Amino acid sequence: MTDTSLYDAAAQDWSGFWAKQALALDWYREWDTIVDWELPFAKWFVGGSLNVSYNCLDRHVDAGRGEQVAFHWEGEPGDTRTITYAQLLADVSRFANALKGLGVRRGDRVAIYMPMIPELPVAMLACARIGAAHSVVFGGFSADALGGRINDAQAKVLITADGGWRRGAVVPLKANADAALEDTPSIEHVVVARRTSGAQGAPDVEMVEGRDRWWDELVAGAGTDCPPERMDSEDLLYLLYTSGTTAKPKGIMHTTGGYLTQVAFTHRYVFDLHPETDVYWCAADIGWVTGHSYIVYGPLANGATSVMYEGTPDHPGKDRWWSIVERYGVTILYTAPTAIRTFMKWGSTYPESKELSSLRLLGTVGEPINPEAWVWYWQHIGGGRCPVVDTWWQTETGAIMISPLPGATVLKPGSATFPLPGIGAEVVDDRGDGVKEGGGYLTLTRPWPAMLRGIYGDPERYRQTYWSRFPGRYFAGDGARVDEDGYFWLMGRVDDVMNIAGHRVSTTEVESALVDHPSVAEAAVVGAKDETTGQAIIAFVTLKAGQEADRAHGEALRAHVAAKIGPIARPKTVIFTDDLPKTRSGKIMRRLLRDVAEGRDLGDTTTLADAAVVDEIRRRAGASADEE
Ligand code: PRX
């Protein structure tokens, strides 16, 4: 277990503390300056050079640990693969050579749109090896969403698969990719991994002559020797697009040395990792930042053995996760509160029918965890013996920021406890003054190694979004409360970003998808409280004249949003209304709509242009709730 000396060391010299953590990595050249901070732009380990794939693979193999398992992979249909560090190094090197053969060079961007199969981390590490930045797009996103991200990044190559398994059905990734590629002039080649071709019910895949290549055929001719590029500490490692308060997703930029330092440090200390003996499972999808940092880069940098699973928790039965824990002897499990609340709903028979005694540490991420779910997780999954670490962070922070250190921090169910050693976090009020006890806005007070370096192609949006609300501080977009013992309690987003089952969805993005439908005049979207998924998407829609406001129309609009963005953005409820409540300046009053959706009192409505609209919406909301 971690001791409290880390807190003391960081309190004395925070940048020196991070430099010490950076020494856990292998550098070709050590840095001249630990941190260069010109608010809001930070550079870490300036002048240092290293390679991420070397740190994740070669150095473990060189140290005689090539036979250690990197991934116990399990597909949803039940097929399995065991991949050692030596094999992973060979696969990555071969694929890196194949990418070079397709013309990918240091500094290029490569888009990745894949299911949870081993080829996904292989593709990411191959990019890192040759100095190309990857942009992974979650396999649940639509063709439109993929195309937009490819164009923003000007990606040269797209790596995808024929399909992926989800609840026994095939997700047609290549078909989606083909639709996206109708309008992505930067793409020169597409590499397609085989996953579902030939399986029953799998759609045929069309390969475009000269553009598309099968993964297996491409690597068959590639050599396993691919020397890693010496990258600058500040070279771009990846882009990951996340939702903001406008309809256009932000390409969050993460670089090399600082990012790897903090993901490796946090993975080791927050999870109290013993790489030789632990079997670690992060049940996220690599399409989100959690998977980037805590399935791929953190665990591999530390030489850990991980479980990686392709499918959903209820396929073929509701005990799927627990049979995985039993089969591999998982010791550390990291998941989201929505999953925990879903298991609570299913009842304790499922975990109890399996042997879970291998578990010794549990983690949670992505949304606030209610104390009830925390305690259930601790009791029914952890058997009352495993510490639960609630970890707060974001795509932008790159790595865990606020979390207990097991053994060193006294836990409180539902609290992420304290900022990690080396991290400066403070809750402030409207004016930006520190709150010693009570509620306010979460801010970060100094740079951290894994921080985003910007928004790709838009430095002004970076400055505006994160650094303008409270001068000199990073504004996270989250509300938080500090209790009498100084513990942090995260309260959810305070901006127009929703958090659905731990996934970030922008209200404006869903609104644009709705008004894109020919029948819609206007739309307003809010995230309303939901018992399982934290929040649910509720859409208020005004139709054009002559359009029928009936259930079938609501269904059509829900399907339209799913097709435009992806199934995660599908509204739970569509409420038709003749008008939307607006302030005198014409701004939609989302807070009021959220109150309507949550069935609360409306509070002060005097800023309404037309107060009558509220009653109308309320009546419609009531009627729609009855229908559900
Ligand atoms: O609102 C916070 C919530 O998730 C947001 C970040 O979402 P994303 O960038 O997709 O990254 C999710 C995985 C790191 C935050 O602004 N959030 C994340 N972790 C927690 C959380 N809210 C409360 N408690 C957490 N532990």
Boltz pocket constraint, residues with backbone or C-beta under 6 A from the ligand:
constraints:
  - pocket:
      binder: B
      contacts: [[A, 242], [A, 288], [A, 289], [A, 290], [A, 364], [A, 365], [A, 366], [A, 367], [A, 368], [A, 369], [A, 390], [A, 391], [A, 392], [A, 393], [A, 394], [A, 395], [A, 396], [A, 402], [A, 416], [A, 476], [A, 477], [A, 478], [A, 490], [A, 491], [A, 492], [A, 493], [A, 499], [A, 502], [A, 503], [A, 504]]
      max_distance: 6.0
